[in-house]
Amino acid sequence: MADKEPFINRFRASFKRQIAGLAESGKPVFITFFLTIIFMGAACLAVFFFFLQGEEQVMVPNVVGKNLTNALLEMQQKELYAKIQLRYSDMPGDIDTILEQSPEPGAIVKAYRRVTLTVSRGVAVDSIDDYVGKAVEEVLPRLQTLFSGDSSLVKLAPPVYQKSGSAEGIILAQYPEGGTYISDPLTLQFIVSSGTKTEIVELPELIGMTVPQVYEAMQKGKVIFDFSSHNASESEKSGTVTYMEKPAGSKVSAYSRIKADVAFAPRKENDTVINGILSYTLPEYPYPLSVKLEATDSEGRTKTLVSFNHPGKAITIPYSVNAGSMLTLYVRDRQMYQQDID
């Protein structure tokens, strides 16, 4: 707009000079009027074509096969806008990928035009297949691709291996079962044969560990600790493990039960932090399921204390939380037990 104003000003100055020249020459008013009309017409035509000059021409980039975010940035650089259309595809793992575009790549269009992008919304999966009897090494890679992405309703849990007469690596069971309709977020768990061999694990060192350190050991290992507690003596550090049934490094079968004892300072009336052992009896499961313990404080803030796999029956978990908290025990995200800590 800044370039157009000097142009108009120059025209006006020229027009005034012409009028002044005619006035000095003493030519008839008719000639002056005639020239005025000519100059005005020329000015109108010049301004008309000047303002109707076309938009800048740009080339449509090729964004097919690219991620939606990257495609939008590339379109923005070309001063083009995207119109998004979503479509299911047959290729696992291509969610948010550009499948088609219109106009075609390389087309010359005016800037600020809309380009239609067809974006993949992933593979249309509405139920869980039955994978029992198949090799886990063949199933997992496909499922990891099929259910990739944060928007997927299905998450894959690490396989749990179980001794059986079936060949090693064969899926013995799955949860949920084949045919389950996918309507809410769920976790797909496979129970896999380890053959006739018993899985052997090594006991971690718990002696001297604090409660948070114990949580880390529970999450990493395949051992079930049956915890108890006692009042800490003067020589013991409160809130630490002082006894374990077997020494660290011992070889045991996976998910063996090992006794452990924690020393806690005797509770006082005005304590703001409460220590103890949560104890509950779960149903016996055919294989270890994911277990989670959460703590919600008096202000409604919730955090996960520990999560690990557990085969069911008796479960004990040490805790050290603020007074007024509520502990909630979940199995596969299903609430099983709550306890107020006062």
N, C-alpha and C positions, 0 to 999 in steps of 0.2 A: 504494500500500500504506500510505502514511503517513496518508491520509484515512480508511482503514478502521479503523485501530487506535483513534483517538479515539471512533469510533462505537461500537465494542464496549465500550470503557471506560465510556462514558456509560450504555450499557444495563446494565452490571453495577452501576454506582452506583445507578441507578433501581431495579433489582431488589432490592438490599440495603435501600433505603429502604422498599420495600413490605413486605419481610419484617419489618423493624424495627417498622413500623406495626402489622402483624398481631400481632406479639408483645406490643406494648403494649396493644392492644385486648382481649387475652385471648380472642379467638375460638378456636374449636376447631381442633385440629391438622388436621382433615379439610379445613377451608376453606383453611388455609395450604398444604397439599399440593396442593389443586385449583388454587389460584392460581399455585403454583409451576409446575405442568404447563403452564398457559396461557401464562405468561411465557416459559417455555423453548421452547414451540412457536412463539410469535411471534418469538422471537429467532432460531431456526433458519431460519424462513422469510425473515426480513429478511436474514440473512447469505447465505442461498442465492441470493436474487435479486440481492443486492448484488454477489456475486462472479461471477454469470453474466451480468452486463451485457455487451452486445454490443461487438465491436471498432468502432473508429472507421470511419465510412463515407467513402469517397473516390470522386472521379470519374476514370475512366480517360481519360488524355490522348490526343490524336490524334497519333501518331508516324509514320503512314504517309507515305513519301516523304522522311523525314529520315534523316540519317546515323546509323549504329548508335551511335556514341559519344554523340551529342547525345540520342538516344532513351533510352539507358540513364540518362543524367543526369536527364532529365525524369521518368522512371519512379521514380528514387530520391527525387526531391523529393516525389512523391506516396506514398511508402512502399509502392511496388509492386515486385515482382521479375519479371525477364524470363526466359522459357524460349525459347532460340534454336533456330530451325530454318533450315537453309540450302537454297536452291533456285536453280537456274540461271534466267536470265531472257532475254528477247529484246531487251532494250534495252542497247546498248553504253554503257559508262561508268557504269552504275548499281551497281557492286559496292559492298557494305556498306550498301546503301540498304534501308530497311524497305519490304517489298512488301505485307504484310498484318499484321493484329493481331487477337487474340481474347482477351478480349471486345472489342466494337466501341467506338470512341471515344464518350465520353459516358455509358457504363454506370456505374452506382453499385455499387461492390463494397466488401468489407471491406479495410481496410489489410493489407498484407503478403501479399496474394494474388499468385499468379503470373499474368503476362500473356504469352501466346504470341506471339512476334514472328517472322515469316518474313522472312529476310534474303537479299538477292541475293548470289550468289557470282559474278556476272558472266555474260557470254555463254559458252556452251559452245563453245570453239574447240579442236579437236584437231589441226589441220594448217594449213599455210600455203597460201593460194590462189595461183593463177598470175596475176600482174598485168602480165606482159609485153604491150606493145601498148596499154596504157591510159595515160591522161593522169595524170601524177603529182599535179597539182593536185586531181584528183578522188579519187585513192586515199588520199593522205596524211591529209586531215582525218578520214576514216572510221577509218583504222587508228590514228591518235592517240587517238581515243575508245575504240576497241575494246580496245587494249592499254594503257590508262591504268592507273595504280596501281602501287604498289611490288611487289605480289604477282604481277604479270604475268610470264610466262616469256619474252615477246617484247619486245625493245627495238628502237626504230627508229633507224637511223643516218642522219645527214644524207645526202641524195642526192649522188651523184657524177655530174657532167655530162661528157658526152663528145661530141665532134664526130661527126656522122653525117649521112646523107642523109635520115633520118627527121625528121618535124616536131618542132619544139622542144617539150620537155616530155613527150615520149612515153617510156615506160619501155622500155629496150632489153634489160635483163637484170636479174635479181634473184638475191640469195644470202641464204639457201638457195633452191633452186628450188621452184616450186609443187608441192604434194603432200607436202612434207616434214612428217613427223609431229612434233608438239611434245611432247617428253618431258623435255628439259632446257632451261635458259635459252639463248636464242639471240638474235642480232642480225640484223635484216632490213635488207639493204642494197639500194638501187635504183641502177642505172646509167641515167641519163636523157639523152636526146638534147638537145644544145644547138644542134641544127640544123647548118647548114654553117659557122657561125661558130666560130672558135677562141677559147676562153676566155683572156683576157689578164689577168695579175696583175702587181702591182708588187712589186719586190724590197724586202724590209725591210733596215734597216741592221744589219749584224752587227759591223762594225769596232768594237773596244773592248768588246764584250759579253763577260760572263762565261759560264761553261757553263750555269748556271740561266737566264740571260737568253736564251741561244741556244735552250734548250728551249721557252721561251714563243714565240719567233719561229717555231720549227718547227711548233708546235701551231696557230698562228693562220694561217700562210701555206700556199699551195699551191705550194711550191717544194721541190725535192729538193736538199739540199746534200751535195756529196761532200767530206767533211772529210779533211784531213791535219794533221800536227802537226810542230813543230820545237822545238828547245831555245831557250828565250827568251834574247834578248840582254840586255845591261845596260839598254838603252833601252826594252825591252818589258816589259809587265806580264804576269807568268805567269798562265795560265788564261784568257786573253782572245783573241778573234779579231783577227788582225793583217792578214788579206788576204781579199778577196772578188773573184771573177773579174770581176764587173760592179758598177758603182756602185749604191748604194741609190737607189730610185726608178725604176730601169730597168724598162721594160715587157717582159715575157716571156710565153710560153705557159704555161698552168697545168702544173705538175709538170715544168717544165724542170729540168735538172741544172746546178747552179752550183757551181764549186769554191770552197772556203774553207779557210783555214789557221789553226790555233790554236797559240799559243806556250805551252809548258809548261816549268817549271823542270826542269833535269836531275834525275833521280831519285837520292836518296841512300839508303844502306843502311837507316837507321832511320826512314824516312818512314812516318808512320801513314796518310797520305792518298795514294792512287795516282791519277795522271792518265793518260789515254790515249785512244785511239780504238778503239771496237769496230767491227770490219769483218766483214761476212758477205755471202754471195751468196744471195739468195732466188730462187725461181722467178719467171719473168715472169708477171705477172697481166694479165688483159684490162682491168682497171680498178684504181685505187688501193684498197688494202685497209687496214683499221685495224691499225697496228703499235704495240707497246708494249714499253718496256724497263724491267725491274724490277731492283732491287738488294736482295740479302738479305745482311745483315751476319753476323758470326761468332756472334752471339747469336740468330740466327733471325728477326730483325725485317726485314720486307720493305716497300719503298716503291716507288712508280712514279716513275721519273725523267722519262719523257717518253712521250707517245702522239700519233700523227699518222697521216695516210694516206700510203701508199707504193705505187708501181706495181710494185715487185719489182726483181729483178736486184741490182746492188751496193747495199749499204746501209752507211753509216758514221755513227756517233753518238759524239760526245765524251763522256767521263765523268770524274768526280772523286769517288772513293768511298774508304771506309776500307779499309785493307789487310785481307785475309781475307774480303772480300765476294765474292759470286757474282752475276754479271750474267746475266739471262735475257731472251731476245728472244722475243716472241710475235707471231703474226699471227692476227688474229681469235680471240684467247684460246687459240690452239694454240701450244704451245712449239715453237720452231724451233731455238734455239741457246742454249748456256750457256757461260760463260767464268769461270774462277776468277781473282780478282785478288789475287795474292800479291806 
